[in-house]
Amino acid sequence: QVQLVESGGGLVQAGGSLRLSCAASGRFFSINAMGWYRQAPGKQRELVVAITRGGNTNYAESVKGRFTISRDNAKNTVYLQMNSLKPEDTAVYYCNANALLLAASRDYWGQGTQVTVSS
C-alpha cells in the first residue's frame, strides 16, 4: 500500500501565498506522475497541476503563472507553491500519485487539505 500525507493548507487573504506538501510512503518501486487536484463545494474535482518523474508539468489555465509544482524524487515528495491566491482558489486540495507496484501501477490519493482564500 501507498500512503500520501499532505500538509500546508490553511486560511490566507487574497493575494497571499501558501505552500502544500505531499509525501508518499509505503511499499512501491517508484512514484511516477504526481499531482494536485482540488474540489470546491458543489463542484467536481479538477486537475490543478501534474508533474512527471522527469519534471514535465501540466497546469490548469486558471493557475498558470501563479502556482508552481516541484518534486523531490529522493523523498517521494511533491510541493505546490501557490502565489497570488484568489477567493476562487478556495477548495480542498488533494494530492495524487501514480505508484509502480510489483505487477502494475496504481493511483493513490491523499486525505485532502483545505485551502481557504478570503477576499
N, C-alpha and C positions, 0 to 999 in steps of 0.2 A: 504494500500500500504506500501511497504518497500523501503526505500532509503538506498543506500550504498554509503558512501563518502570515497574516497581514498585520501591518501596523502603520500608524501615521495619520489616520483620519482625524477629523475634528471640525470645529467651528471657526470660520475666518470671515472677515469682512471682504466685500467685493474689492478686487484689485490686489488682494493678498496672495500668499503662496502657502502651499503645503507640499510635503514630500511623503509619498507612500512607499512602503517596502513590502516585499513578499518573499519569504524564504521557503524553499522546498526541502523536505527531508523524507527519509524512508528508504525503501528498497527499490532501486531502479538503476539502470545502467547509465542513463544520461537524461538530461532535460532538453528537449528540442525547443520548439517555439514557446514563448511565454507572452502573456499579455494582460491587459486590464480591460474590463468591461464595466459598465455602470447601468444601474436601473433606478430611474426616478419613479416616484409614486404614480401609479396609473399608466405607466409606460413599459414597453418591452425592454429587455436587456439589450444593450447595444455595445458594439466594439468601440473602445476608446483608442487603443493603440496595441499593436503586437510587434514582437521582435523575435527574429530567428536566432538560432545559436550563433550564427555568423555575424549577427548585428544588423541585418536588414530590417527595416521598420515599415509599418503601415499605420498611418494616423488617420483618424476621422477628421473630416474637413473642419469640423467645429472646434477642434483643439489645436490644429496646426499653428505653429508659431508661439503657442502658449505652454504646451505640455512637452516634456522630453522624457523619453523612456531610455533606460540603460540597464545593463545586466552585468553581473559578475558570475561567470561560468564556474569558477573555482568554488564559489559559495552557493551556487544554485539559487541566486537571489536576483530579483528584478526590482527596479526602482521606477517611480513615476514622480518627476518633478513637475508640479503644477503651479504656474505663474499666472498673473493677471486673471485671477479667478472671477467668475461671473455667477450671479444667482442661478442661472440655468445649468451650472455645473453641479448643483446640488443633487446628490444621488447616493445610493450605496454602491461602492466600488468593489468589484470582485477581481481577484487575481485568477488567472487561468494558466495552466502549464500542461504541455504535452510531454509525457514521460515515456521513455523507451524501457519497456519491461523485458521479461525473458523471451516471450514469443510475439509480442506485439506492442504497439504504443497505445496509450490511453490518455484522455483528457481528465484533468482534475481541477477542482475549484476550491478557492478559499472560502472562508465563512462570511466575508464581506466586511467592509469598514465604511462607516458613514462619513460623508463629506457634506458639510452644510455651509453655504456661502450666503451671508446676509447682505442685503442691499443698503 
